[in-house]
Amino acid sequence: MNYSGEWDIFKSVLDNFWEAFDFSNDKNDLWINKRFKNQINDVLDKVSKTAVEEGKEHYYVNEVVQPFFDQAAKDFKEYIKDYIDTEE
């Protein structure tokens, strides 16, 4: 069974996701981005391999990974909002 086409699609989705975090103009943003990537990179590799093995790339991207990142972004925004509101 050859999943190279599916792997290429899934890898492309993940690569496009990482590009959204490319803040190449500021060293602090790069440091934060690298730290974030290092913490989740191994897990995303495992998820992507599992998705390809199961032939469920769309499921893992749309039902597992993306909802988590959407929730994480929402939580981060709320955290920052609460932090900023308490600083003023």
Secondary structure, 3 states (H helix, E strand, C coil): CCCHHHHHHHHHHHHHHHHCCCCCCCHHHHHHHHHHHHHHHHHHHHHHHHHHHHCCHHHHHHHHHHHHHHHHHHHHHHHHHHHHHHHC
